[in-house]
């Protein structure tokens, strides 16, 4: 594939990344329209999922005659289902006069899967698939997971010392990592649909669990609270509802009279008889039904250990400082009780960044890769 095609698809991927975390249950898509290797227009999926990126890019062209004979670069297969005006993105592309479409990933949603591509080809629009598909896949880890596996893509965030401790023996942890790392952590929140924590973390740290980067405050994720025995009252920071997002509380207990003063709190009762695996499966399936594609988890070693022991973490995001706490510190994971080396879970490194004396490791579970070819 020529350099010019790679250039324009990279631009489309950048547009998609700008909308990640804001599109509701819809996938974040980036789109670029080019004619004679000159940029005509670009678009990305709107807040809550509409308009779609292709529709926005087409609408941004003032003189629609310029679209005739142009090329489109889009990160996900154009949809084959109708919008409120009765047109799918595939139909809008055909009607606009665009002659050629380059696509990164095929949409696994049954309403579109290959239907958008086949429609365009029957209308004699040239279609090329899998352009920079591995690069674009990061946009769709959550969307693909929800559609294919009925669960969000789960990212576990850890902030720890050089030797893997999240707090001192006395539970003090402010601040293990530096300001740059913490800022990137807030950016990470802005790219996830929901953030989950536990009652123990709230009791110990009283976190707000929102995005506090200038200009991105409105992109704070929906809060998910595991409060199995209703230990948390409304006085904690996490119940701040300034961004007007719902807060979901999962508990074994009857919640009829709990937190009734907060209209944004949605209470979900979980069967107390469920084992740990079924408990988390219930929650993840429920969040998928609510349209959560990407779930960020920030909690303590107890929940970390449960999730890791059950192979329920798709991605590890580890912020590591240069400080050494020692063996008396609190580890980010407790005993996993493996007996053989070949039983160990492996997370391969996908990205490494430095923030002054801190490092950020992003690692993905090796046996849970979802490639574009798996949904093609």
QUINORWO-V539601 format. One record per residue. RES is the residue in three letters. D_CENTER is the distance of its C-alpha to the mean C-alpha in whole Angstrom. Layout:
RES/D_CENTER
RES/D_CENTER
//
This chain:
UNK/29
UNK/30
UNK/29
UNK/29
UNK/27
UNK/24
UNK/25
UNK/24
UNK/21
UNK/19
UNK/20
UNK/18
UNK/15
UNK/15
UNK/15
UNK/12
UNK/10
UNK/12
UNK/11
UNK/7
UNK/6
UNK/10
UNK/10
UNK/10
UNK/11
UNK/11
UNK/10
UNK/10
UNK/13
UNK/16
UNK/19
UNK/22
UNK/26
UNK/29
UNK/33
UNK/35
UNK/32
UNK/32
UNK/29
UNK/30
UNK/26
UNK/22
UNK/20
UNK/16
UNK/15
UNK/16
UNK/15
UNK/14
UNK/14
UNK/18
UNK/20
UNK/18
UNK/18
UNK/21
UNK/23
UNK/22
UNK/23
UNK/27
UNK/27
UNK/27
UNK/30
UNK/33
UNK/36
UNK/34
UNK/37
UNK/35
UNK/33
UNK/36
UNK/35
UNK/32
UNK/29
UNK/25
UNK/22
UNK/19
UNK/16
UNK/16
UNK/19
UNK/20
UNK/20
UNK/24
UNK/24
UNK/25
UNK/24
UNK/26
UNK/29
UNK/29
UNK/28
UNK/25
UNK/23
UNK/26
UNK/29
UNK/28
UNK/28
UNK/31
UNK/33
UNK/32
UNK/34
UNK/31
UNK/33
UNK/30
UNK/26
UNK/24
UNK/21
UNK/18
UNK/17
UNK/18
UNK/17
UNK/17
UNK/17
UNK/21
UNK/22
UNK/21
UNK/21
UNK/24
UNK/25
UNK/24
UNK/26
UNK/29
UNK/30
UNK/29
UNK/32
UNK/34
UNK/34
UNK/35
UNK/32
UNK/31
UNK/28
UNK/26
UNK/23
UNK/21
UNK/22
UNK/19
UNK/17
UNK/16
UNK/15
UNK/13
UNK/12
UNK/9
UNK/8
UNK/8
UNK/7
UNK/5
UNK/8
UNK/10
UNK/10
UNK/11
UNK/13
UNK/15
UNK/15
UNK/14
UNK/12
UNK/8
UNK/7
UNK/8
UNK/8
UNK/11
UNK/13
UNK/16
UNK/19
UNK/22
UNK/26
UNK/27
UNK/28
UNK/25
UNK/26
UNK/24
UNK/27
UNK/31
UNK/33
UNK/33
UNK/30
UNK/29
UNK/26
UNK/26
UNK/26
UNK/25
UNK/23
UNK/24
UNK/23
UNK/21
UNK/19
UNK/18
UNK/17
UNK/15
UNK/13
UNK/13
UNK/12
UNK/9
UNK/9
UNK/9
UNK/6
UNK/4
UNK/6
UNK/8
UNK/10
UNK/13
UNK/16
UNK/19
UNK/23
UNK/24
UNK/22
UNK/23
UNK/26
UNK/26
UNK/24
UNK/24
UNK/21
UNK/19
UNK/16
UNK/15
UNK/14
UNK/18
UNK/18
UNK/20
UNK/19
UNK/16
UNK/17
UNK/16
UNK/12
UNK/12
UNK/10
UNK/12
UNK/14
UNK/14
UNK/18
UNK/19
UNK/23
UNK/25
UNK/28
UNK/28
UNK/28
UNK/27
UNK/29
UNK/28
UNK/29
UNK/26
UNK/23
UNK/20
UNK/22
UNK/22
UNK/21
UNK/22
UNK/19
UNK/20
UNK/17
UNK/18
UNK/18
UNK/18
UNK/20
UNK/21
UNK/24
UNK/27
UNK/29
UNK/31
UNK/29
UNK/32
UNK/33
UNK/30
UNK/28
UNK/30
UNK/30
UNK/27
UNK/26
UNK/22
UNK/22
UNK/21
UNK/23
UNK/22
UNK/25
UNK/24
UNK/27
UNK/29
UNK/30
UNK/27
UNK/26
UNK/23
UNK/22
UNK/22
UNK/21
UNK/18
UNK/18
UNK/19
UNK/16
UNK/13
UNK/15
UNK/16
UNK/13
UNK/12
UNK/15
UNK/14
UNK/11
UNK/8
UNK/6
UNK/3
UNK/6
UNK/7
UNK/11
UNK/14
UNK/17
UNK/21
UNK/22
UNK/23
UNK/20
UNK/19
UNK/22
UNK/21
UNK/18
UNK/19
UNK/22
UNK/20
UNK/18
UNK/15
UNK/13
UNK/11
UNK/11
UNK/13
UNK/13
UNK/16
UNK/18
UNK/22
UNK/25
UNK/28
UNK/30
UNK/31
UNK/32
UNK/33
UNK/34
UNK/34
UNK/31
UNK/28
UNK/26
UNK/22
UNK/23
UNK/26
UNK/28
UNK/27
UNK/30
UNK/30
UNK/33
UNK/33
UNK/31
UNK/30
UNK/28
UNK/26
UNK/22
UNK/21
UNK/18
UNK/19
UNK/18
UNK/16
UNK/16
UNK/19
UNK/19
UNK/22
UNK/22
UNK/26
UNK/27
UNK/23
UNK/21
UNK/18
UNK/17
UNK/14
UNK/15
UNK/13
UNK/15
UNK/18
UNK/19
UNK/15
UNK/15
UNK/14
UNK/16
UNK/17
UNK/20
UNK/19
UNK/18
UNK/21
//
